Amino acid sequence: MSLKEKVLSYIRTHNMLAPGQRVVAGLSGGADSVCLLSLLADLREEYSLELRAVHVHHGLRGEEADRDAAFSRELCRSLGVPFSLAFVNVKEEAGKRRISEEEAGRILRYQVFEREAGRWEQELRREKTAEPDGSQPESVKIAVAHHGDDSAETILYQLFRGSGLKGLSGIPPARGNIIRPLLCAERREIIAYLEEKGLPFVTDSTNLENDYARNKIRNQILPMAVQEINQGAADHIRRAGELIGEADRFFEERAERMLETLLETEALETGETKEQGSESAALSVSGLLELSHIEASYAVRAVFKRKKWPLRDVTSGHIESVLALLRGRTGAGSDLPGGLRAERSYDRLILTKLQPGQTEKRDESGLPSLFMEVADRENQGEIPKNLYTKWFDYDKIKDTLSVRYRLPGDYITLKGGGRKSLKSLFIDEKIPREERSHIPLLAEGSHVLWVIGGRISEYYKVTEETERILKVQVDGGINCG
């Protein structure tokens, strides 16, 4: 089966295109996007497709980026595809959002694609107004060039960072108006197709660097698996992701039905929560305990989905910390990414999200508010010594951090890798017994990162190997007078 036949079958299986479909194709000039554009151009007659291509210039890589834009324009001219070029400022966007340039580039690219598709739809609506039947045009599809190896890479990356089933399901063939016709193909098939067609392409030199975790998977780990373990390793990983995706959808649908009996209230109307303008939801603890572990975890995720709370940075480890509260004492809680918090209150598991701009106050127990931000190591100078601001190796943190007082089993890591119980540490430092239960801690499970105002764990300290830094600052200090 040729690559064109394979892709055409995949398009039909996933209902990506309809006759007369309008498609905006993302074109970087790299092998994958050149292959995609060529295949879509070949399908114009068969599907009566209308095709446009968009190239996004990221304002990075200097002359190389200019070369890519010029190449893309010429390729579209040779294929008879209308071309548009958009300029974005990735560096500025990354600084504004405090995210990596890689992530900022992805966000801006999709914004450009959506904008181009929106303009085309507006053109079509204006044309349709003159038609007596008043019919509306099909939505414009956005075609991007992710292939099977990309999906395998994503699955491995999510596996290594501790994702749940959704992350392990890989890249979806279609989502909304975005389609990925090349997901059925491997990188080697794409290169073979281009060689057969005599189609040139450009190479982004940053993709060859191994500074990012994804690039290491793409350039080292996945090729090693293909060459030394199984030639079909990437395809097997991708197919496993599809099966995991089916399981994920099954549990999602089941959890949505279970919420009808588990969800006690979606907006708590009492006390400080309402006054501060928080969004909350309460689940029955006894009801959750009757479920299997995986059903309970999906029930918690279903609340996030229903409330439209961000799930992007919530890992399976975070969900585990929430489920641990089901067997904990009342009043126990766990902080989650995105300004979210879970707390056990008798037979209720209360999930709360603070509104944007809302500042969190110290609770009655006197625990401090902490401000956290993540930065690349290379952007930080020498790590200063500061009593109420500390810096940690972000990539060593695998679970949810919590600010709390001491619990049995707490420990801290010393120089040389040895552990010392928090009780022993307090005794050695001659901290009075009556004060020990009132010293706030920043902890990952039982592992204490920071005795706030005092020592930090050697395990989490920033070293020469550190890639990303977590900066933690106490709001106004504590016990300062």
C-alpha positions in Angstrom: 0.0 0.0 0.0 1.4 3.4 -1.0 1.6 6.2 1.5 -1.1 8.1 -0.3 -3.5 5.1 -0.1 -2.6 4.6 3.6 -3.3 8.2 4.4 -6.5 8.3 2.3 -7.8 5.2 4.2 -6.9 6.9 7.6 -8.8 10.1 6.5 -11.9 8.1 5.7 -11.7 6.0 8.9 -11.7 9.1 11.0 -14.1 11.2 8.9 -11.6 14.0 8.5 -12.7 15.4 5.2 -16.0 15.9 3.4 -16.5 16.6 -0.4 -15.8 20.2 -1.1 -13.9 20.6 2.2 -11.8 23.8 2.8 -8.5 23.0 4.5 -5.8 25.3 6.0 -2.5 23.4 6.1 0.3 24.4 8.5 3.5 24.5 6.5 6.9 24.8 8.3 8.9 23.7 5.3 10.1 20.6 7.1 9.7 17.0 5.7 6.5 16.3 7.5 4.6 19.4 6.5 5.9 19.2 2.9 4.6 15.6 2.7 1.2 16.6 4.1 0.8 19.5 1.7 1.8 17.4 -1.3 -0.7 14.6 -0.3 -3.5 17.1 0.2 -2.7 18.8 -3.1 -3.0 15.4 -4.8 -6.5 14.9 -3.1 -7.9 18.2 -4.4 -9.6 16.6 -7.4 -10.8 13.5 -5.6 -12.4 15.4 -2.7 -13.0 18.7 -4.5 -10.8 20.2 -1.8 -10.0 23.9 -1.5 -6.5 24.2 0.0 -4.5 27.1 1.5 -1.2 26.9 3.3 0.1 29.1 6.2 3.7 29.5 7.3 4.4 30.9 10.8 7.7 32.9 11.2 8.6 32.7 14.9 11.1 35.6 14.9 13.8 33.1 16.0 16.7 31.4 14.2 17.6 34.5 12.1 18.5 33.7 8.5 17.5 30.1 8.8 13.9 31.2 9.6 13.9 33.5 6.6 15.1 30.7 4.5 12.2 28.5 5.7 9.6 31.1 4.8 11.0 31.7 1.3 11.2 27.9 0.7 7.5 27.5 1.8 6.4 30.3 -0.5 8.1 28.8 -3.5 6.8 25.3 -2.7 3.2 26.6 -2.6 3.8 28.4 -5.9 5.0 25.1 -7.5 2.0 23.2 -6.2 -0.5 25.9 -7.0 -1.6 26.4 -3.4 -2.5 29.8 -2.0 0.1 30.9 0.6 0.1 33.2 3.5 2.9 34.2 5.9 2.4 35.2 9.5 5.0 36.8 11.8 4.8 36.2 15.6 7.1 37.1 18.5 7.8 33.9 20.4 10.3 35.3 22.8 8.0 38.0 23.9 5.1 35.6 24.3 7.2 33.2 26.3 8.3 36.0 28.7 4.7 37.3 29.0 3.3 33.8 29.9 6.4 32.6 31.8 6.6 29.5 29.6 9.2 28.0 27.4 9.8 29.3 23.9 8.8 25.8 22.6 5.4 26.0 24.3 4.9 29.7 23.3 5.6 28.8 19.7 3.0 26.0 19.7 0.3 28.3 21.2 1.0 31.1 18.7 1.1 28.7 15.7 -2.4 27.4 16.5 -3.7 30.9 17.1 -2.5 31.8 13.5 -4.1 28.7 12.1 -7.4 29.4 13.8 -7.3 33.0 12.7 -6.7 32.0 9.1 -9.5 29.4 9.2 -11.8 32.0 10.8 -11.1 34.5 8.0 -11.9 31.9 5.4 -15.2 31.0 7.1 -16.2 34.7 7.1 -15.5 34.9 3.4 -17.7 31.8 2.8 -20.5 33.2 5.0 -20.5 36.5 2.9 -20.8 34.4 -0.3 -23.6 32.2 1.2 -25.8 35.2 2.1 -26.8 35.5 -1.5 -28.0 31.9 -1.7 -31.8 31.4 -1.3 -31.5 28.3 0.9 -29.5 30.2 3.5 -27.2 27.1 4.0 -24.1 27.5 6.1 -20.7 26.4 4.8 -18.8 23.5 6.3 -16.3 24.6 8.9 -12.7 25.1 7.6 -10.4 22.3 8.7 -6.9 22.8 10.0 -4.4 20.1 8.9 -1.2 19.7 10.9 1.6 17.3 10.1 2.0 15.2 13.3 3.0 11.6 12.3 3.1 8.3 14.1 6.6 8.8 15.5 5.4 12.1 17.1 2.6 10.3 18.8 5.0 7.6 20.1 7.3 10.4 21.3 4.4 12.1 23.1 3.3 8.8 24.8 6.9 8.2 26.1 7.3 11.8 27.3 4.0 11.6 29.2 4.9 8.2 30.6 8.2 9.5 31.9 6.5 12.5 33.6 3.9 10.3 35.3 0.8 11.0 33.2 -2.5 9.1 33.5 -4.4 7.3 30.7 -5.3 10.5 28.8 -1.7 11.6 28.4 -0.7 8.0 27.4 -3.3 8.0 24.6 -1.0 10.0 22.4 -2.0 12.6 19.8 -5.6 12.3 18.7 -6.3 12.0 14.9 -8.8 14.8 15.1 -10.1 17.3 17.6 -12.6 19.9 16.7 -11.6 21.4 13.4 -8.0 20.2 13.6 -7.0 17.0 11.7 -3.8 15.0 11.6 -3.8 12.8 8.4 -0.2 11.7 8.8 -0.6 10.0 12.2 -0.9 6.6 10.5 2.6 7.1 8.9 6.1 6.7 10.3 8.9 9.2 9.7 10.8 6.8 7.5 7.7 6.4 5.2 7.5 10.2 4.9 11.1 10.5 3.9 10.7 7.7 1.4 7.7 9.4 -0.1 9.6 12.7 -0.5 12.5 11.0 -2.1 10.2 9.2 -4.6 8.5 12.4 -5.5 11.7 14.4 -5.6 10.3 16.9 -3.2 12.8 19.1 -1.2 12.4 20.2 2.4 14.3 22.2 5.0 15.6 21.2 8.4 15.2 23.1 11.6 18.6 22.8 13.2 17.1 23.2 16.7 15.3 19.8 16.2 18.7 18.1 16.1 19.7 19.5 19.5 19.1 17.4 22.6 18.6 20.3 25.0 14.9 19.4 25.6 13.5 16.2 27.0 11.3 15.7 23.8 14.3 16.1 21.5 16.2 13.4 23.5 13.3 11.0 23.1 13.0 11.9 19.4 16.7 11.7 18.6 18.0 9.1 21.0 15.5 7.0 22.8 13.0 6.2 20.0 15.7 5.5 17.4 17.4 3.2 19.8 14.2 1.3 20.4 13.5 1.0 16.6 17.1 -0.1 15.8 17.9 -2.4 18.7 14.6 -3.7 20.0 11.9 -3.8 17.3 11.7 -2.0 13.9 8.0 -1.4 14.5 8.5 0.0 18.0 7.2 3.4 17.2 4.1 2.0 15.5 3.4 -0.4 18.4 3.7 2.5 20.9 1.3 4.5 18.8 -1.2 1.7 18.6 -1.0 1.0 22.3 -1.8 4.7 22.8 -5.0 4.3 20.6 -6.1 1.4 22.9 -5.3 3.4 26.0 -7.4 6.2 24.4 -10.4 3.9 24.1 -10.1 2.9 27.7 -9.7 6.6 28.7 -12.9 7.5 26.9 -14.8 4.6 28.5 -13.8 5.7 32.0 -14.6 9.3 31.2 -18.1 8.5 30.0 -18.7 6.2 33.1 -17.3 8.9 35.5 -19.7 11.5 34.0 -22.6 9.3 34.7 -21.4 8.5 38.3 -21.1 12.3 39.1 -24.9 12.4 39.2 -24.9 10.5 42.5 -21.4 11.5 43.8 -21.7 15.3 43.4 -23.4 16.7 46.4 -23.2 20.4 45.4 -21.5 22.3 42.6 -21.4 25.6 44.4 -21.0 25.7 48.2 -22.9 28.6 49.5 -21.5 29.0 53.0 -18.7 30.7 54.8 -15.5 32.2 53.5 -15.6 30.2 50.2 -18.6 32.2 48.9 -17.3 35.5 50.3 -13.9 35.1 48.4 -15.6 34.2 45.1 -14.2 30.7 44.9 -15.7 28.0 42.7 -16.2 24.8 44.6 -17.6 21.3 44.2 -18.2 18.6 46.9 -18.1 14.9 46.3 -19.3 12.2 48.7 -16.3 10.5 50.4 -18.3 7.4 51.2 -19.5 7.2 47.6 -16.0 7.5 46.2 -14.7 4.8 48.6 -17.3 2.4 47.1 -15.7 2.7 43.7 -12.6 1.1 42.3 -9.4 3.2 42.4 -9.5 4.0 38.7 -13.2 5.0 38.8 -12.6 7.3 41.7 -9.7 9.0 39.9 -11.8 9.6 36.9 -14.7 10.9 39.0 -12.3 13.6 40.3 -11.1 14.4 36.8 -14.7 14.6 35.7 -15.3 17.4 38.2 -12.4 19.4 36.6 -13.9 18.8 33.2 -17.4 19.8 34.2 -16.2 23.0 36.0 -13.8 23.7 33.1 -10.9 23.8 35.4 -7.4 23.3 33.8 -6.2 19.7 33.7 -3.1 20.3 31.6 -0.6 20.3 34.5 -2.5 17.9 36.7 -0.7 14.6 36.7 -1.7 11.2 38.0 0.4 12.0 41.1 -1.8 15.0 41.8 -4.9 12.9 41.5 -3.3 10.3 43.9 -2.8 13.0 46.5 -6.5 13.9 46.3 -7.6 10.3 46.6 -5.3 9.8 49.6 -7.5 12.4 51.4 -10.4 9.9 51.3 -8.8 7.9 54.1 -7.3 10.9 55.8 -8.5 13.0 58.7 -11.1 15.7 58.3 -9.3 19.0 57.6 -6.5 17.4 55.6 -5.9 19.0 52.2 -3.7 19.0 49.1 -2.8 21.9 46.8 -3.0 21.3 43.0 -1.8 23.2 40.0 -3.8 26.1 38.6 -4.9 27.6 42.0 -6.9 24.5 43.0 -7.2 22.8 46.3 -8.7 19.6 47.6 -9.8 19.2 51.2 -11.5 16.5 53.3 -14.4 17.7 55.4 -16.1 14.8 57.1 -18.0 12.9 54.4 -17.2 15.5 51.8 -14.2 15.9 49.4 -14.3 19.6 48.6 -12.5 20.8 45.4 -12.0 24.6 45.3 -10.6 26.9 42.7 -9.6 30.5 43.5 -10.7 33.1 41.1 -8.1 35.0 39.0 -6.5 37.8 40.9 -7.7 36.4 44.2 -4.9 36.2 46.8 -4.9 33.4 49.3 -4.9 34.3 53.0 -3.2 32.5 55.8 -5.6 30.1 57.4 -6.3 30.1 61.1 -3.5 27.7 61.8 -1.0 30.3 60.7 0.4 28.5 57.6 2.0 30.9 55.2 1.1 31.7 51.6 3.8 30.7 49.2 4.4 32.1 45.7 6.1 29.7 43.3 7.4 30.1 39.8 9.4 27.8 37.4 12.4 29.1 35.4 15.1 27.7 33.2 18.4 27.3 35.0 20.3 29.2 32.3 18.2 32.3 33.0 19.2 32.4 36.7 22.5 33.7 38.0 24.1 32.6 41.2 21.6 31.2 43.7 21.5 33.7 46.6 21.1 32.9 50.2 17.8 34.1 51.4 15.9 33.2 54.6 12.4 33.3 53.0 13.1 32.6 49.4 14.5 29.3 48.3 15.3 27.6 45.0 14.9 23.9 44.2 15.5 21.5 41.3 12.1 21.4 39.8 12.6 18.2 37.8 13.2 16.2 41.0 9.7 17.0 42.2 7.4 14.2 41.1 4.3 14.7 43.3 2.2 17.4 44.7 3.8 19.9 47.1 1.9 20.8 50.3 2.4 23.5 53.0 1.6 21.9 56.3 2.9 21.1 59.8 4.8 18.0 60.7 3.4 14.5 60.4 4.7 11.1 61.6 7.3 9.7 59.1 8.5 13.1 57.9 12.2 13.2 56.9 14.8 15.4 55.3 17.8 14.4 53.1 21.2 15.3 54.4 24.6 15.8 52.5 25.7 12.4 51.2 22.2 11.3 50.6 21.3 10.1 54.1 17.9 10.7 55.7 17.1 12.1 59.0 13.6 12.1 60.6 12.2 15.5 61.2 11.8 14.7 64.9 15.6 14.0 65.2 16.4 17.1 63.2 14.4 19.3 65.6 16.0 17.6 68.6 19.5 18.1 67.2 18.7 21.8 66.5 17.4 22.2 70.0 14.0 23.4 68.9 11.7 23.4 72.0 9.1 20.5 72.0 6.2 22.9 72.2 7.3 24.8 69.1 7.9 21.7 66.8 4.3 21.2 65.8 3.9 24.9 64.8 6.8 25.1 62.3 5.5 25.2 58.7 6.9 22.8 56.2 7.0 22.5 52.4 6.8 18.8 51.6 6.4 16.3 48.8 4.6 13.4 50.6 6.8 12.7 53.7 9.9 14.2 52.1 10.4 17.7 53.5 11.9 20.1 50.9 12.1 23.0 53.3 11.6 23.7 57.0 10.3 27.2 56.3 12.7 29.7 57.7 15.3 27.0 58.2 17.0 24.1 56.4 16.2 22.7 52.9 16.7 19.2 51.7 20.0 18.4 50.0 18.1 16.2 47.5 16.2 19.1 46.0 19.1 21.6 45.9 20.0 23.3 42.6 23.2 21.7 41.1 25.1 22.1 37.9 22.9 19.4 36.3 19.7 21.3 37.2 17.7 22.3 34.1 14.7 24.0 35.6 14.4 25.8 38.9 11.4 26.2 41.2 11.6 29.5 43.1 9.5 29.5 46.3 8.9 32.7 48.2 7.1 33.2 51.5 4.5 36.0 51.4 6.0 38.6 53.7 8.1 36.1 55.6 6.9 34.4 58.7 7.7 34.7 62.4 9.5 37.9 61.4 8.4 39.9 64.3 
